[in-house]
């Protein structure tokens, strides 16, 4: 008995779903695009610990600060959804 799986013929519902799929552009900018300068206002905010650790890790790896990266994500969201 062979355990080999042949993926050449997808079930018709999957094949149809793939044919009708819509390409969605990325919501968020790349990390490199998150480093920018603009007028700032200081606030206090609580953020998810895991998310903050990821930003700090990436910032350290690329010798930059994590706060402008977070600001970039917030700005991108505002530009896309709130400036309509």
C-alpha positions as CSV (number, residue, x, y, z in Angstrom):
1,X,0.0,0.0,0.0
2,X,1.4,3.4,-1.1
3,X,1.2,6.5,1.1
4,X,1.9,8.7,-1.8
5,X,-0.6,11.5,-2.4
6,X,-1.2,12.9,-5.9
7,X,-2.2,16.6,-5.9
8,X,-2.6,17.0,-9.6
9,X,-6.4,16.9,-9.6
10,X,-8.0,19.2,-7.0
11,X,-11.6,18.6,-6.1
12,X,-13.9,20.8,-8.3
13,X,-15.0,23.0,-5.4
14,X,-11.4,23.9,-4.5
15,X,-10.5,24.3,-8.2
16,X,-13.5,26.7,-8.6
17,X,-12.7,28.6,-5.5
18,X,-9.1,29.2,-6.7
19,X,-10.4,30.3,-10.1
20,X,-12.7,32.8,-8.5
21,X,-10.2,34.1,-5.8
22,X,-9.6,37.8,-5.5
23,X,-6.1,39.1,-5.0
24,X,-6.0,41.4,-2.0
25,X,-3.2,44.0,-1.7
26,X,-1.3,44.1,1.6
27,X,-2.9,46.2,4.3
28,X,0.3,47.1,6.1
29,X,3.6,48.6,4.8
30,X,6.8,46.6,4.9
31,X,8.9,47.2,8.1
32,X,11.4,49.3,6.1
33,X,8.5,51.7,5.1
34,X,7.7,52.2,8.8
35,X,10.7,54.4,9.4
36,X,9.6,58.0,8.7
37,X,9.6,61.5,10.1
38,X,6.5,63.7,10.8
39,X,5.0,65.8,13.5
40,X,4.4,63.7,16.6
41,X,2.2,63.9,19.7
42,X,3.1,61.9,22.8
43,X,0.4,59.5,24.2
44,X,0.3,56.6,26.6
45,X,-1.0,53.4,25.2
46,X,-1.1,49.8,26.3
47,X,-0.2,47.3,23.6
48,X,0.0,43.5,23.3
49,X,3.2,42.3,24.9
50,X,3.9,39.8,22.0
51,X,3.5,42.5,19.4
52,X,5.7,44.9,21.2
53,X,8.4,42.3,21.6
54,X,8.3,41.6,17.8
55,X,8.7,45.3,17.0
56,X,11.6,45.7,19.5
57,X,13.3,42.6,18.1
58,X,13.0,43.8,14.5
59,X,14.1,47.3,15.4
60,X,17.2,46.0,17.2
61,X,18.0,43.8,14.3
62,X,17.9,46.8,11.9
63,X,19.5,49.3,14.4
64,X,16.4,51.5,14.6
65,X,13.7,52.4,17.0
66,X,10.4,50.5,17.4
67,X,8.1,53.5,18.2
68,X,8.3,54.9,14.6
69,X,7.5,51.5,13.2
70,X,4.4,51.2,15.4
71,X,3.5,54.8,14.3
72,X,3.9,53.7,10.7
73,X,1.4,50.9,11.1
74,X,-1.1,53.3,12.8
75,X,-0.6,55.9,10.0
76,X,-1.1,53.4,7.3
77,X,-4.3,52.1,8.8
78,X,-5.6,55.7,9.2
79,X,-4.7,56.6,5.6
80,X,-6.4,53.5,4.3
81,X,-9.6,53.4,6.4
82,X,-10.1,56.7,8.1
83,X,-9.3,59.2,5.4
84,X,-12.1,58.2,3.1
